[in-house]
Every structure is written in structure tokens, then in C-alpha cells.
Amino acid sequence: MITRQITIDVKPSPLELANEFCAMYDEEQAEFFNCVAEIAKTWDNNFVFQLQAIVDCGKFNEDGKEMMCRIGEYGEV
């Protein structure tokens, strides 16, 4: 018998990630945003550079813009 160990790298699509986020409860979604904030702290550029890149990429539609605005409104402290 031959035994093999196989490692498979899986990169979820944006739709799959969105579905997972939408399936989370409020506390999990909050933790998600906290994790994004911690990861972004390690980047060479500030997170606002990434936000601008999202806006400029050409794939950001009106629904996505509205969602980002709503997150921003509720994220104000």
C-alpha cells in the first residue's frame, strides 16, 4: 500500500468569503473586522491606501459603495 500526504491550497473566491461573512453572527463579524484591523497594521501603507485602491480598481459597483458607506457610518465612534 502506498500512502501519500497531499497538501491542497484553497483560495476562496470573493463570493465564498462574502457568504461566510454573511453567515456569521454579530460577534463573529465584529471579530472579523478586528482581525482585518490587526493584519492591516502590518502593511507598509496605511489601510486608507487599500480603500482608495478598491475605489479605483474599476470593479467597485454602486452596491459595494453603498455597503462601504454604511459600514463607515456605523463604524463612527
RANOR-V471095 format. One record per residue. N is the residue number from 1. SS is DSSP state (A for helix, B for strand, O for the rest). Layout:
# RANOR-V471095
<<N/SS> <N/SS>>
This chain:
# RANOR-V471095
<<1/O> <2/O> <3/O> <4/O> <5/O> <6/O> <7/O> <8/O> <9/O> <10/O> <11/O> <12/O> <13/O> <14/A> <15/A> <16/A> <17/A> <18/A> <19/A> <20/A> <21/A> <22/A> <23/A> <24/O> <25/O> <26/A> <27/A> <28/A> <29/A> <30/A> <31/A> <32/A> <33/A> <34/A> <35/A> <36/A> <37/A> <38/A> <39/A> <40/A> <41/O> <42/O> <43/O> <44/O> <45/O> <46/O> <47/A> <48/A> <49/A> <50/A> <51/A> <52/A> <53/A> <54/A> <55/A> <56/A> <57/O> <58/O> <59/O> <60/O> <61/O> <62/A> <63/A> <64/A> <65/A> <66/A> <67/A> <68/A> <69/A> <70/A> <71/A> <72/A> <73/A> <74/A> <75/A> <76/O> <77/O>>
